[in-house]
Amino acid sequence: MSELAELLKQKAEIEAKIEKVKAVEIDKMKLNFAELATQLRELNALPDTLSTLFTDKAGTFNAYRTMKVKKA
């Protein structure tokens, strides 16, 4: 059973590491998406549906706040 216990421990460690790396990659993608949305809006090339999603109740467009990421 000790070999099984060791393997299960290793599996748990690997899965935890995967989740951490995944979270970092998702944050990078969200930042890139927010930057791209902002650039497209500046060029008036952002579709209206996306523009609406990134606009708050006060009418302010802010993809970073909507995506919950900090500007680089």
N, C-alpha and C positions, 0 to 999 in steps of 0.2 A: 504493500500500500504506500510506502514512502515514495516510490517512483511515481505513482499516480498523483500523490499529493504535490510532488515537485513539479510535475508537468502541468497540473492545474494552476499552480502558483505562477509558473512561467506564462501560461496562457492569459491569466488575469493581468499580468504586467504588460504583456504585448498589447492586449486590448485597450488598456489604459493609455499606453503610449500612442496607439492609433487614434484614439479619441482626441488627445491633445494636439497631435499633428493636424487632424481633420479640422479642429476648431480654428487653428491658426490659418489654414488654407482658406476656410470659409470667410474669415475676417478680411483676408487679402482680396478675395473675390468681391466681397460686398463693397470694399473701398474702391476697387477698380470700377465696379458698376455705378457707384455714386458719382465718381469722376466722369465717367462716360456720359451718364445722364445729364450732368451739368453742362458738359461740352456740347452735347447735342441740343440742349435747350438754348444755349447761347447762339447756336447756328440756326435756330428755329426749325430743327429737324427732329425734335423729339415728338413722338406721336401724342396726340391729345390725351389718350387714356393714361399713358405713363406720366404725363405732365400733371394730370389731376391727382394721381396717386402720390406724387412727391410734393404736392401743395397742401399746406396745413389750413386750418379753419380761418386763419387770418388772411389767407390768400398769398402767403409767402412760399415761394418755391425753395425747398431745401432738401435735396436728396440725401445729404449726410445725416440730417436729423431723422429723416424717415427711415433710413437704413440702419440707424443707430451705430454709426461709425464716426470716428474722429478724422478730420482732415489730416493729410500727411504733412 
